[in-house]
Amino acid sequence: MATTAREEMRRFWERNERSGRPLSPHVSIYKWSLPMAMSISHRGTGVALSLGVSLFSVAALLLPESFPHYLAQVRALGLGPALLCSAKFLLALPFCYHGWNGVRHLV
Amino acid sequence: GGSKAASLHWTGERAVSVLLLGLLPAAYLCPGPAVDYSLAAALTLHGHWGLGQVITDYVHGDVPIKVANTGLYVLSALTFAGLCHFNYHDVGICKAVAMLWSL
């Protein structure tokens, strides 16, 4: 019986990896374009937001106190308005970018 | 012919995205348990499918793919459980965002 396509693919990759050939530069040399940058930013913000939501969820499961309790603790830190505003901006930025760029993808 | 699974998945992804978008004004205008739990579901599913695409793009090899996808399932299950727990035992997503922003 002749080899299957799957077997031939496997042999190709095995030989290729064994030869230890270097990979040509691609991402590092290709001229950046706006669509490229926007696309990877969409992915980056998406992953970051997802991980943020998951972190929040796991914290909700593990931490003993309630949300208002921890919020009161943060309020008690007496952080200045500049710091609070910057923090809100840093949270809102990936959210809005991903949201609006998402709409662009949908339409 | 082939299977329609991939095509249906694609459509499902767009549908959940639109639903999630619609939930944002809903969260602002009518906060409450209905929106809280809908957000928990839509957010988890949208994230699960999104991260799934990232795995498909960058993870290669039968075993790494299986490991990554299994890990993703665990993460998404935990995420949904945590969000529902928060909605039930704590103030809920809508209220939490409102409270956080009032800082």
Backbone of each chain as ProteinMPNN parsed JSONL, in Angstrom:
{"seq_chain_A": "MATTAREEMRRFWERNERSGRPLSPHVSIYKWSLPMAMSISHRGTGVALSLGVSLFSVAALLLPESFPHYLAQVRALGLGPALLCSAKFLLALPFCYHGWNGVRHLV", "coords_chain_A": {"N_chain_A": [[0.864, -1.204, 0.0], [0.546, 2.211, -0.8], [1.961, 5.147, 0.824], [-0.048, 7.095, 3.114], [-1.546, 10.384, 2.763], [-1.395, 11.808, 5.124], [0.678, 10.464, 6.423], [2.79, 11.066, 4.728], [2.935, 13.829, 5.04], [3.667, 13.944, 7.697], [6.206, 12.764, 7.589], [7.539, 14.644, 6.032], [7.556, 16.928, 7.72], [9.014, 15.908, 9.85], [11.566, 15.45, 8.706], [12.146, 18.024, 7.903], [12.247, 19.436, 10.342], [14.336, 18.091, 11.562], [16.529, 18.81, 10.025], [17.17, 21.277, 10.945], [16.965, 23.868, 9.861], [17.306, 27.449, 9.529], [14.739, 29.937, 10.11], [13.45, 32.214, 7.749], [13.594, 35.785, 8.197], [10.501, 37.314, 8.854], [8.23, 38.68, 10.134], [9.89, 40.544, 11.287], [11.057, 41.977, 9.23], [9.191, 42.788, 7.38], [7.445, 45.512, 5.991], [5.601, 47.551, 8.125], [2.092, 48.041, 8.114], [-0.902, 50.044, 8.36], [-3.371, 48.491, 8.45], [-2.281, 45.986, 9.24], [-1.206, 46.611, 11.779], [-3.507, 47.427, 13.144], [-4.955, 45.087, 13.107], [-3.428, 43.247, 14.666], [-3.486, 44.629, 17.021], [-6.169, 44.514, 17.628], [-6.397, 41.809, 18.171], [-4.576, 41.615, 20.305], [-5.707, 43.377, 22.275], [-8.083, 41.995, 22.616], [-7.265, 39.496, 23.717], [-6.074, 40.446, 26.073], [-8.276, 41.654, 27.368], [-9.933, 39.431, 27.699], [-8.38, 37.806, 29.4], [-8.334, 39.518, 31.548], [-11.051, 39.551, 32.327], [-11.3, 36.864, 33.042], [-9.492, 36.752, 35.153], [-10.756, 38.442, 36.977], [-13.056, 36.923, 37.426], [-12.009, 34.562, 38.63], [-10.935, 35.697, 40.887], [-13.299, 36.561, 42.076], [-14.27, 34.127, 42.832], [-12.393, 33.216, 44.651], [-11.591, 35.207, 46.558], [-12.313, 36.317, 49.89], [-13.902, 38.536, 50.743], [-16.526, 40.962, 49.864], [-17.269, 42.743, 46.779], [-17.937, 45.562, 47.177], [-16.576, 45.88, 49.588], [-13.819, 45.625, 48.945], [-13.648, 47.722, 47.157], [-14.121, 49.874, 48.809], [-11.801, 49.72, 50.28], [-9.941, 50.472, 48.34], [-10.816, 53.046, 47.873], [-10.211, 54.131, 50.323], [-7.503, 54.327, 50.147], [-7.02, 56.788, 49.166], [-6.229, 57.763, 46.626], [-5.063, 60.14, 44.232], [-7.02, 62.249, 41.989], [-5.845, 62.386, 39.45], [-4.398, 59.999, 39.182], [-6.466, 58.116, 39.452], [-8.036, 58.77, 37.248], [-6.234, 58.196, 35.177], [-5.994, 55.455, 35.535], [-8.603, 54.601, 34.974], [-8.692, 55.351, 32.306], [-6.752, 53.635, 31.241], [-8.048, 51.234, 31.566], [-10.349, 51.592, 30.057], [-9.411, 52.068, 27.483], [-8.345, 49.67, 25.94], [-10.764, 48.312, 25.916], [-12.594, 50.003, 24.514], [-11.2, 50.289, 22.089], [-11.137, 47.622, 21.126], [-13.86, 47.154, 20.984], [-14.907, 49.12, 19.143], [-13.303, 48.628, 16.858], [-14.155, 46.074, 16.507], [-16.785, 46.462, 15.659], [-16.215, 47.565, 13.193], [-15.227, 45.275, 11.932], [-17.526, 43.793, 11.853], [-19.374, 45.08, 10.185]], "CA_chain_A": [[0.0, 0.0, 0.0], [1.312, 3.464, -0.802], [1.8, 5.908, 2.08], [-1.173, 8.029, 3.14], [-1.16, 11.797, 2.714], [-1.038, 12.188, 6.495], [2.003, 9.913, 6.71], [3.779, 11.816, 3.954], [3.087, 15.135, 5.688], [4.419, 13.735, 8.944], [7.616, 12.543, 7.231], [8.091, 15.922, 5.574], [7.844, 17.795, 8.864], [10.083, 15.307, 10.643], [12.842, 15.708, 8.029], [12.361, 19.458, 7.922], [12.679, 19.862, 11.673], [15.616, 17.472, 11.865], [17.598, 19.514, 9.325], [17.511, 22.451, 11.748], [17.161, 25.052, 9.018], [16.792, 28.672, 10.152], [13.539, 30.514, 9.523], [13.719, 33.55, 7.21], [12.86, 36.835, 8.924], [9.265, 37.712, 8.174], [7.614, 39.769, 10.888], [10.874, 41.563, 11.641], [11.521, 42.784, 8.106], [8.097, 43.254, 6.53], [7.07, 46.89, 6.319], [4.34, 47.612, 8.852], [1.025, 48.832, 7.514], [-1.959, 50.316, 9.338], [-4.244, 47.329, 8.662], [-1.551, 44.981, 10.012], [-1.101, 47.053, 13.167], [-4.838, 47.419, 13.737], [-5.384, 43.712, 13.28], [-2.777, 42.618, 15.807], [-3.961, 45.325, 18.212], [-7.483, 43.956, 17.927], [-6.155, 40.523, 18.812], [-3.917, 41.862, 21.59], [-6.675, 43.893, 23.245], [-9.029, 40.923, 22.892], [-6.664, 38.553, 24.653], [-5.897, 41.126, 27.358], [-9.589, 41.81, 27.993], [-10.376, 38.096, 28.094], [-7.634, 37.397, 30.586], [-8.796, 40.376, 32.633], [-12.344, 39.049, 32.784], [-11.074, 35.589, 33.728], [-8.844, 37.06, 36.432], [-11.812, 38.965, 37.838], [-13.909, 35.788, 37.789], [-11.333, 33.681, 39.58], [-10.861, 36.455, 42.131], [-14.629, 36.527, 42.668], [-14.465, 32.81, 43.427], [-11.42, 32.91, 45.697], [-11.454, 36.205, 47.611], [-13.348, 36.135, 50.906], [-14.795, 39.671, 50.966], [-17.378, 41.361, 48.744], [-16.759, 43.793, 45.897], [-17.959, 46.873, 47.844], [-15.552, 45.917, 50.627], [-12.518, 45.916, 48.34], [-13.733, 49.048, 46.554], [-13.947, 50.821, 49.917], [-10.374, 49.72, 50.606], [-9.242, 51.277, 47.333], [-11.189, 54.437, 48.112], [-9.5, 54.565, 51.532], [-6.108, 54.621, 49.805], [-6.931, 58.217, 48.91], [-5.453, 58.05, 45.415], [-5.443, 61.402, 43.619], [-7.869, 62.151, 40.791], [-5.039, 62.136, 38.247], [-4.091, 58.573, 39.138], [-7.708, 57.393, 39.208], [-8.42, 59.031, 35.859], [-5.334, 57.428, 34.314], [-6.344, 54.042, 35.673], [-9.834, 54.386, 34.205], [-8.333, 55.451, 30.894], [-6.043, 52.42, 30.859], [-9.026, 50.155, 31.486], [-11.317, 51.865, 28.998], [-8.785, 52.117, 26.151], [-8.451, 48.418, 25.187], [-12.172, 47.955, 25.779], [-13.18, 50.793, 23.428], [-10.54, 49.963, 20.828], [-11.606, 46.323, 20.668], [-15.279, 47.284, 20.664], [-15.128, 49.853, 17.9], [-12.695, 47.878, 15.765], [-15.02, 44.921, 16.307], [-17.891, 46.918, 14.827], [-15.645, 47.688, 11.844], [-15.155, 43.935, 11.374], [-18.853, 43.229, 11.67], [-20.19, 45.706, 9.115]], "C_chain_A": [[0.886, 1.234, 0.0], [1.069, 4.207, 0.516], [0.579, 6.821, 1.97], [-0.641, 9.455, 3.077], [-0.678, 12.236, 4.092], [0.377, 11.716, 6.832], [3.082, 10.695, 5.97], [4.022, 13.183, 4.57], [3.948, 14.999, 6.934], [5.902, 13.56, 8.636], [8.279, 13.835, 6.796], [8.491, 16.779, 6.758], [8.976, 17.247, 9.718], [11.445, 15.647, 10.039], [13.185, 17.194, 8.085], [12.894, 19.931, 9.274], [14.053, 19.31, 12.005], [16.762, 18.241, 11.21], [17.985, 20.801, 10.037], [17.719, 23.711, 10.939], [16.622, 26.289, 9.706], [15.56, 29.166, 9.4], [13.881, 31.89, 8.978], [12.979, 34.582, 8.027], [11.606, 37.203, 8.147], [8.65, 38.892, 8.907], [8.612, 40.897, 11.118], [11.295, 42.428, 10.467], [10.392, 43.367, 7.277], [7.664, 44.637, 6.968], [5.691, 46.903, 6.957], [3.346, 48.486, 8.118], [-0.03, 49.067, 8.578], [-2.886, 49.12, 9.542], [-3.587, 46.223, 9.494], [-1.562, 45.341, 11.496], [-2.455, 46.999, 13.855], [-5.301, 45.999, 14.022], [-4.747, 43.071, 14.503], [-3.187, 43.317, 17.1], [-5.327, 44.805, 18.621], [-7.326, 42.637, 18.665], [-5.556, 40.729, 20.203], [-4.889, 42.369, 22.646], [-7.692, 42.816, 23.605], [-8.503, 39.938, 23.917], [-6.541, 39.185, 26.036], [-7.23, 41.257, 28.092], [-10.104, 40.475, 28.508], [-9.688, 37.646, 29.368], [-8.055, 38.238, 31.792], [-10.11, 39.887, 33.212], [-12.159, 37.752, 33.565], [-10.432, 35.803, 35.092], [-9.874, 37.55, 37.435], [-12.689, 37.832, 38.34], [-13.287, 34.909, 38.847], [-11.206, 34.381, 40.929], [-12.201, 36.424, 42.847], [-14.872, 35.195, 43.37], [-13.585, 32.608, 44.653], [-11.392, 33.905, 46.85], [-12.611, 36.121, 48.596], [-14.367, 37.278, 50.982], [-15.581, 40.023, 49.715], [-16.727, 42.484, 47.95], [-16.802, 45.164, 46.57], [-16.883, 46.992, 48.912], [-14.207, 46.312, 50.035], [-12.506, 47.299, 47.714], [-13.525, 50.115, 47.623], [-12.48, 50.895, 50.329], [-9.588, 50.58, 49.631], [-9.537, 52.757, 47.548], [-10.401, 54.991, 49.289], [-8.036, 54.871, 51.254], [-5.907, 56.093, 49.499], [-6.078, 58.559, 47.708], [-5.985, 59.321, 44.762], [-6.277, 61.207, 42.369], [-7.081, 61.868, 39.524], [-4.766, 60.653, 38.086], [-5.333, 57.749, 38.807], [-8.142, 57.543, 37.757], [-7.55, 58.227, 34.901], [-5.68, 55.958, 34.349], [-7.595, 53.728, 34.867], [-9.559, 54.422, 32.723], [-7.684, 54.163, 30.418], [-6.979, 51.216, 30.766], [-9.927, 50.337, 30.276], [-10.707, 51.759, 27.609], [-8.868, 50.793, 25.388], [-9.895, 48.011, 24.942], [-12.793, 48.68, 24.583], [-12.537, 50.468, 22.092], [-11.111, 48.662, 20.266], [-13.061, 46.389, 20.24], [-15.519, 47.956, 19.323], [-14.513, 49.152, 16.699], [-13.523, 46.641, 15.446], [-16.198, 45.272, 15.424], [-17.433, 47.034, 13.376], [-15.574, 46.317, 11.171], [-16.528, 43.391, 11.048], [-19.58, 43.799, 10.46], [-19.702, 45.387, 7.713]], "O_chain_A": [[1.876, 1.287, 0.73], [0.102, 3.935, 1.227], [0.216, 7.263, 0.88], [0.543, 9.707, 3.304], [0.32, 12.946, 4.215], [1.167, 12.444, 7.434], [4.155, 10.954, 6.515], [5.158, 13.654, 4.625], [4.831, 15.815, 7.195], [6.756, 14.125, 9.32], [9.431, 14.1, 7.139], [9.607, 17.296, 6.815], [9.794, 18.001, 10.245], [12.36, 16.072, 10.744], [14.338, 17.578, 8.283], [13.847, 20.707, 9.352], [14.851, 19.983, 12.657], [17.853, 18.318, 11.775], [19.043, 21.362, 9.749], [18.559, 24.54, 11.288], [15.603, 26.22, 10.392], [15.362, 28.861, 8.224], [14.538, 32.671, 9.667], [11.874, 34.325, 8.506], [11.648, 37.383, 6.929], [8.561, 39.988, 8.355], [8.235, 42.069, 11.143], [11.84, 43.512, 10.675], [10.6, 44.335, 6.545], [7.531, 44.911, 8.161], [4.735, 46.346, 6.416], [3.697, 49.532, 7.572], [-0.055, 48.368, 9.592], [-3.169, 48.759, 10.684], [-4.232, 45.602, 10.339], [-1.877, 44.515, 12.353], [-2.554, 46.579, 15.008], [-5.95, 45.732, 15.034], [-5.433, 42.424, 15.294], [-3.235, 42.688, 18.157], [-5.617, 44.668, 19.809], [-8.017, 42.371, 19.648], [-5.981, 40.091, 21.166], [-4.908, 41.87, 23.771], [-8.12, 42.723, 24.756], [-9.199, 39.583, 24.869], [-6.857, 38.556, 27.046], [-7.308, 41.003, 29.294], [-10.642, 40.39, 29.612], [-10.333, 37.165, 30.3], [-8.124, 37.738, 32.915], [-10.274, 39.813, 34.429], [-12.774, 37.555, 34.613], [-10.775, 35.131, 36.064], [-9.876, 37.135, 38.594], [-13.03, 37.774, 39.522], [-13.929, 34.549, 39.834], [-11.347, 33.756, 41.98], [-12.255, 36.279, 44.068], [-15.585, 35.132, 44.372], [-13.975, 31.911, 45.59], [-11.193, 33.51, 47.998], [-13.752, 35.882, 48.201], [-15.545, 37.044, 51.249], [-15.346, 39.467, 48.643], [-15.756, 43.095, 48.396], [-15.799, 45.878, 46.544], [-16.336, 48.074, 49.126], [-13.533, 47.209, 50.542], [-11.481, 47.98, 47.731], [-12.854, 51.121, 47.394], [-11.97, 51.959, 50.679], [-8.688, 51.323, 50.025], [-8.656, 53.608, 47.429], [-9.975, 56.146, 49.281], [-7.392, 55.585, 52.021], [-4.787, 56.602, 49.558], [-5.299, 59.511, 47.739], [-7.192, 59.56, 44.735], [-6.254, 60.139, 41.757], [-7.575, 61.193, 38.621], [-4.885, 60.108, 36.988], [-5.282, 56.818, 38.004], [-8.561, 56.578, 37.117], [-8.047, 57.647, 33.935], [-5.664, 55.285, 33.318], [-7.652, 52.721, 34.162], [-10.114, 53.631, 31.96], [-8.004, 53.653, 29.344], [-6.739, 50.292, 29.989], [-10.235, 49.383, 29.561], [-11.398, 51.401, 26.656], [-9.41, 50.774, 24.283], [-10.222, 47.438, 23.903], [-13.437, 48.057, 23.739], [-13.225, 50.378, 21.075], [-11.515, 48.593, 19.105], [-13.456, 45.762, 19.257], [-16.24, 47.433, 18.473], [-15.13, 49.086, 15.636], [-13.598, 46.203, 14.298], [-16.579, 44.498, 14.547], [-18.152, 46.659, 12.451], [-15.832, 46.204, 9.973], [-16.695, 42.627, 10.097], [-20.319, 43.084, 9.784], [-20.293, 45.846, 6.735]]}, "seq_chain_B": "GGSKAASLHWTGERAVSVLLLGLLPAAYLCPGPAVDYSLAAALTLHGHWGLGQVITDYVHGDVPIKVANTGLYVLSALTFAGLCHFNYHDVGICKAVAMLWSL", "coords_chain_B": {"N_chain_B": [[-20.563, 16.385, -0.362], [-19.32, 18.76, 2.128], [-18.923, 19.309, 5.729], [-21.073, 21.564, 7.514], [-20.2, 22.707, 9.737], [-18.019, 24.495, 10.323], [-18.79, 26.815, 9.001], [-21.182, 27.407, 10.325], [-20.157, 27.869, 12.839], [-18.693, 30.216, 12.41], [-20.808, 32.005, 11.8], [-22.128, 31.878, 14.232], [-20.205, 33.061, 15.868], [-20.277, 35.758, 14.943], [-22.925, 36.355, 15.609], [-22.967, 36.191, 18.438], [-21.176, 38.237, 18.968], [-22.592, 40.509, 18.095], [-24.758, 40.345, 19.849], [-23.428, 40.722, 22.277], [-22.515, 43.351, 21.938], [-24.978, 44.676, 21.897], [-25.73, 44.273, 24.513], [-24.269, 46.093, 25.939], [-25.276, 48.904, 25.873], [-27.675, 48.134, 27.064], [-26.834, 47.337, 29.58], [-26.157, 49.749, 30.629], [-28.549, 51.238, 30.532], [-30.663, 49.596, 31.541], [-29.777, 48.252, 34.103], [-29.381, 45.146, 35.889], [-30.366, 41.805, 37.062], [-31.069, 40.255, 34.751], [-29.605, 41.365, 32.593], [-27.102, 41.124, 33.765], [-26.627, 38.302, 33.946], [-26.889, 37.615, 31.259], [-24.783, 39.041, 30.214], [-22.669, 37.709, 31.483], [-22.807, 35.215, 30.22], [-22.577, 35.866, 27.419], [-20.158, 37.271, 27.369], [-18.335, 35.347, 28.295], [-18.595, 33.335, 26.312], [-17.907, 34.723, 23.948], [-15.266, 35.409, 24.533], [-14.204, 32.83, 24.863], [-14.446, 31.704, 22.282], [-12.92, 33.534, 20.88], [-10.311, 33.307, 22.034], [-9.95, 30.703, 21.309], [-9.575, 30.921, 18.532], [-7.112, 32.176, 18.527], [-5.514, 30.154, 19.591], [-5.809, 28.236, 17.555], [-4.467, 29.551, 15.522], [-1.779, 29.82, 16.399], [-0.843, 27.565, 17.791], [0.685, 24.498, 17.224], [0.721, 21.037, 16.228], [-0.456, 17.88, 17.254], [-0.734, 17.068, 20.015], [-0.019, 19.453, 21.592], [-2.097, 21.142, 20.671], [-4.4, 19.866, 21.609], [-3.943, 19.979, 24.373], [-3.881, 22.758, 24.807], [-6.476, 23.534, 24.029], [-8.017, 22.119, 25.862], [-7.175, 23.319, 28.247], [-8.194, 25.846, 27.732], [-10.965, 25.336, 27.794], [-11.244, 24.737, 30.502], [-10.522, 27.197, 31.623], [-12.551, 28.895, 30.585], [-14.825, 27.719, 31.676], [-14.367, 28.148, 34.393], [-14.357, 30.933, 34.342], [-17.031, 31.558, 33.592], [-18.364, 30.398, 35.76], [-17.345, 31.928, 37.872], [-18.271, 34.519, 37.197], [-21.057, 34.138, 37.317], [-21.273, 33.441, 39.989], [-20.472, 35.847, 41.102], [-22.554, 37.478, 40.213], [-24.647, 36.351, 41.627], [-23.96, 36.241, 44.402], [-22.779, 38.632, 44.915], [-22.633, 42.166, 44.034], [-23.204, 42.088, 41.303], [-22.527, 42.361, 37.719], [-23.237, 44.775, 36.248], [-23.773, 46.671, 38.294], [-21.331, 46.613, 39.59], [-19.537, 47.702, 37.71], [-20.593, 50.273, 37.518], [-20.185, 51.15, 40.158], [-17.404, 50.999, 40.319], [-16.638, 52.914, 38.46], [-17.487, 55.183, 39.684], [-15.605, 55.87, 41.467]], "CA_chain_B": [[-20.376, 17.709, 0.237], [-18.589, 18.781, 3.398], [-19.743, 19.638, 6.889], [-21.369, 22.987, 7.645], [-19.855, 23.087, 11.109], [-17.166, 25.685, 10.375], [-19.589, 27.964, 8.567], [-22.108, 27.735, 11.404], [-19.355, 28.446, 13.928], [-18.414, 31.599, 12.002], [-22.033, 32.776, 11.987], [-22.349, 31.948, 15.674], [-19.291, 34.068, 16.417], [-20.801, 37.09, 14.643], [-24.168, 36.552, 16.354], [-22.637, 36.474, 19.835], [-20.551, 39.567, 19.003], [-23.663, 41.507, 18.003], [-25.493, 40.267, 21.111], [-22.618, 41.346, 23.326], [-22.561, 44.787, 21.693], [-26.282, 45.151, 22.322], [-25.839, 44.218, 25.97], [-23.577, 47.214, 26.576], [-26.256, 49.939, 26.231], [-28.658, 47.553, 27.988], [-26.251, 47.364, 30.92], [-26.168, 51.139, 31.096], [-29.905, 51.767, 30.657], [-31.477, 48.776, 32.445], [-28.956, 47.296, 34.861], [-30.177, 44.199, 36.663], [-29.939, 40.406, 36.933], [-31.204, 39.72, 33.391], [-28.436, 41.801, 31.828], [-25.912, 40.567, 34.419], [-26.388, 36.91, 33.55], [-26.673, 37.594, 29.812], [-23.403, 39.495, 30.009], [-21.773, 36.623, 31.902], [-22.81, 34.191, 29.178], [-22.056, 36.373, 26.148], [-18.753, 37.627, 27.551], [-17.558, 34.108, 28.375], [-18.591, 32.645, 25.023], [-17.143, 35.532, 22.997], [-13.862, 35.232, 24.892], [-13.817, 31.449, 24.611], [-14.258, 31.523, 20.839], [-11.803, 34.381, 20.453], [-9.053, 32.666, 22.42], [-9.868, 29.494, 20.499], [-8.976, 31.283, 17.255], [-5.693, 32.448, 18.769], [-4.865, 28.84, 19.717], [-5.774, 27.626, 16.224], [-3.471, 30.216, 14.685], [-0.384, 29.78, 16.831], [-0.412, 26.304, 18.402], [0.769, 23.432, 16.205], [1.039, 19.705, 16.762], [-1.69, 17.29, 17.779], [-0.835, 17.094, 21.481], [-0.137, 20.829, 22.099], [-3.419, 21.689, 20.362], [-5.368, 19.27, 22.522], [-3.678, 20.513, 25.714], [-4.285, 24.163, 24.841], [-7.935, 23.653, 23.985], [-8.548, 21.64, 27.141], [-6.926, 24.407, 29.191], [-9.142, 26.919, 27.433], [-12.265, 24.941, 28.322], [-11.212, 24.896, 31.96], [-10.535, 28.643, 31.915], [-13.87, 29.452, 30.28], [-15.788, 27.209, 32.661], [-14.101, 28.896, 35.627], [-14.782, 32.319, 34.132], [-18.482, 31.628, 33.662], [-18.757, 30.103, 37.136], [-17.002, 33.087, 38.692], [-19.167, 35.63, 36.886], [-22.373, 33.821, 37.865], [-21.143, 33.541, 41.441], [-20.449, 37.276, 41.406], [-23.9, 38.0, 40.003], [-25.582, 35.827, 42.628], [-23.592, 36.526, 45.782], [-22.238, 39.979, 45.076], [-23.503, 43.2, 43.476], [-23.525, 41.888, 39.892], [-21.6, 43.022, 36.805], [-23.646, 46.15, 35.939], [-23.582, 47.526, 39.48], [-19.896, 46.672, 39.895], [-18.907, 48.666, 36.807], [-21.058, 51.606, 37.925], [-19.505, 51.497, 41.401], [-15.992, 51.202, 40.045], [-16.44, 54.166, 37.74], [-17.82, 56.317, 40.53], [-14.47, 56.115, 42.362]], "C_chain_B": [[-19.626, 17.593, 1.547], [-19.519, 19.128, 4.536], [-19.944, 21.136, 6.966], [-20.898, 23.535, 8.976], [-19.051, 24.385, 11.167], [-17.949, 26.943, 10.02], [-20.555, 28.4, 9.661], [-21.372, 28.37, 12.574], [-19.081, 29.92, 13.65], [-19.639, 32.482, 12.251], [-22.333, 32.953, 13.472], [-21.467, 33.006, 16.313], [-19.827, 35.476, 16.184], [-22.056, 37.366, 15.466], [-23.89, 36.921, 17.803], [-22.0, 37.852, 19.961], [-21.612, 40.656, 18.999], [-24.46, 41.539, 19.303], [-24.742, 40.991, 22.223], [-22.626, 42.869, 23.184], [-23.874, 45.369, 22.194], [-26.436, 45.176, 23.828], [-25.194, 45.422, 26.645], [-24.528, 48.384, 26.864], [-27.313, 49.422, 27.204], [-28.147, 47.608, 29.416], [-26.31, 48.767, 31.508], [-27.579, 51.602, 31.413], [-30.797, 50.944, 31.582], [-30.623, 47.78, 33.194], [-29.83, 46.377, 35.695], [-29.737, 42.777, 36.378], [-30.03, 39.86, 35.507], [-29.977, 40.077, 32.562], [-27.16, 41.199, 32.421], [-25.595, 39.169, 33.936], [-26.181, 36.784, 32.042], [-25.248, 38.014, 29.487], [-22.415, 38.391, 30.365], [-21.663, 35.583, 30.801], [-22.141, 34.687, 27.906], [-20.565, 36.679, 26.236], [-17.887, 36.372, 27.548], [-17.462, 33.433, 27.013], [-17.75, 33.392, 23.991], [-15.641, 35.366, 23.249], [-13.363, 33.834, 24.579], [-13.541, 31.225, 23.128], [-13.076, 32.341, 20.328], [-10.457, 33.745, 20.777], [-8.854, 31.374, 21.636], [-9.235, 29.768, 19.147], [-7.482, 31.535, 17.407], [-4.922, 31.133, 18.869], [-4.731, 28.195, 18.35], [-4.674, 28.235, 15.364], [-2.045, 29.919, 15.095], [0.086, 28.458, 17.413], [-0.431, 25.219, 17.339], [1.167, 22.11, 16.834], [-0.167, 19.142, 17.481], [-1.819, 17.425, 19.286], [-0.909, 18.52, 22.025], [-1.521, 21.42, 21.847], [-4.45, 21.168, 21.348], [-5.214, 19.845, 23.932], [-4.2, 21.939, 25.823], [-5.799, 24.299, 24.867], [-8.588, 23.163, 25.27], [-8.381, 22.713, 28.207], [-7.905, 25.537, 28.993], [-10.523, 26.598, 27.977], [-12.341, 25.132, 29.823], [-11.312, 26.376, 32.323], [-11.922, 29.23, 31.701], [-14.916, 28.987, 31.283], [-15.635, 27.964, 33.968], [-14.609, 30.331, 35.506], [-16.291, 32.446, 34.266], [-18.967, 31.389, 35.085], [-18.508, 31.314, 38.03], [-17.94, 34.252, 38.462], [-20.558, 35.377, 37.45], [-22.36, 33.93, 39.385], [-21.206, 35.012, 41.858], [-21.841, 37.887, 41.274], [-24.839, 37.594, 41.125], [-25.264, 36.335, 44.02], [-23.104, 37.951, 46.004], [-23.145, 40.958, 44.327], [-23.908, 42.969, 42.024], [-22.678, 42.779, 38.997], [-21.967, 44.487, 36.577], [-23.347, 47.09, 37.098], [-22.088, 47.697, 39.762], [-19.195, 47.697, 39.011], [-19.305, 50.083, 37.208], [-20.329, 52.073, 39.178], [-18.04, 51.812, 41.164], [-15.749, 52.559, 39.399], [-16.75, 55.394, 38.575], [-16.683, 56.664, 41.483], [-13.91, 57.523, 42.19]], "O_chain_B": [[-19.331, 16.496, 2.022], [-20.732, 19.231, 4.36], [-19.084, 21.902, 6.532], [-21.163, 24.69, 9.31], [-19.358, 25.273, 11.962], [-17.795, 27.991, 10.649], [-20.735, 29.593, 9.906], [-21.882, 29.284, 13.222], [-19.217, 30.766, 14.534], [-19.53, 33.561, 12.832], [-22.736, 34.029, 13.914], [-21.908, 33.755, 17.185], [-19.838, 36.299, 17.099], [-22.24, 38.477, 15.965], [-24.496, 37.849, 18.34], [-22.243, 38.562, 20.937], [-21.554, 41.601, 19.785], [-24.8, 42.61, 19.805], [-25.317, 41.756, 22.996], [-22.731, 43.591, 24.176], [-23.893, 46.421, 22.834], [-27.179, 45.996, 24.368], [-25.524, 45.745, 27.787], [-24.587, 48.83, 28.01], [-27.793, 50.164, 28.062], [-28.902, 47.885, 30.348], [-26.487, 48.95, 32.712], [-27.808, 52.272, 32.421], [-31.6, 51.507, 32.327], [-30.726, 46.577, 32.952], [-30.898, 46.779, 36.156], [-28.847, 42.55, 35.558], [-29.169, 39.085, 35.089], [-29.38, 39.218, 31.913], [-26.25, 40.812, 31.688], [-24.462, 38.867, 33.563], [-25.395, 35.951, 31.59], [-24.591, 37.439, 28.619], [-21.445, 38.159, 29.644], [-20.569, 35.119, 30.48], [-21.252, 34.028, 27.367], [-19.804, 36.391, 25.313], [-16.846, 36.324, 26.893], [-16.383, 33.008, 26.601], [-16.978, 32.784, 23.251], [-14.853, 35.205, 22.317], [-12.246, 33.657, 24.092], [-12.527, 30.631, 22.761], [-12.329, 31.897, 19.457], [-9.577, 33.653, 19.922], [-7.722, 30.994, 21.334], [-8.449, 28.959, 18.655], [-6.686, 31.164, 16.544], [-3.83, 30.998, 18.318], [-3.672, 27.666, 18.011], [-4.028, 27.54, 14.58], [-1.177, 29.777, 14.235], [1.292, 28.235, 17.525], [-1.428, 25.037, 16.64], [1.864, 22.074, 17.848], [-0.829, 19.852, 18.238], [-2.861, 17.839, 19.793], [-1.78, 18.798, 22.85], [-2.062, 22.119, 22.703], [-5.274, 21.926, 21.86], [-6.199, 20.158, 24.601], [-4.87, 22.296, 26.792], [-6.342, 25.09, 25.639], [-9.591, 23.72, 25.716], [-9.303, 22.993, 28.972], [-8.394, 26.124, 29.959], [-11.185, 27.462, 28.553], [-13.339, 25.614, 30.358], [-12.078, 26.763, 33.207], [-12.415, 29.98, 32.543], [-15.785, 29.758, 31.692], [-16.62, 28.372, 34.583], [-15.207, 30.874, 36.435], [-16.783, 33.332, 34.965], [-19.864, 32.081, 35.568], [-19.356, 31.679, 38.844], [-18.363, 34.908, 39.413], [-21.179, 36.286, 38.0], [-23.301, 34.44, 39.993], [-21.885, 35.379, 42.818], [-22.26, 38.7, 42.099], [-25.711, 38.361, 41.533], [-26.146, 36.798, 44.742], [-23.026, 38.42, 47.14], [-24.29, 40.629, 44.018], [-24.862, 43.587, 41.551], [-22.172, 43.813, 39.432], [-21.107, 45.36, 36.698], [-22.754, 48.154, 36.921], [-21.635, 48.783, 40.126], [-18.362, 48.468, 39.487], [-18.468, 50.985, 37.237], [-19.907, 53.226, 39.27], [-17.496, 52.762, 41.727], [-14.796, 53.262, 39.733], [-16.343, 56.506, 38.239], [-16.776, 57.64, 42.227], [-12.952, 57.894, 42.868]]}, "name": "protein", "num_of_chains": 2, "seq": "MATTAREEMRRFWERNERSGRPLSPHVSIYKWSLPMAMSISHRGTGVALSLGVSLFSVAALLLPESFPHYLAQVRALGLGPALLCSAKFLLALPFCYHGWNGVRHLVGGSKAASLHWTGERAVSVLLLGLLPAAYLCPGPAVDYSLAAALTLHGHWGLGQVITDYVHGDVPIKVANTGLYVLSALTFAGLCHFNYHDVGICKAVAMLWSL"}
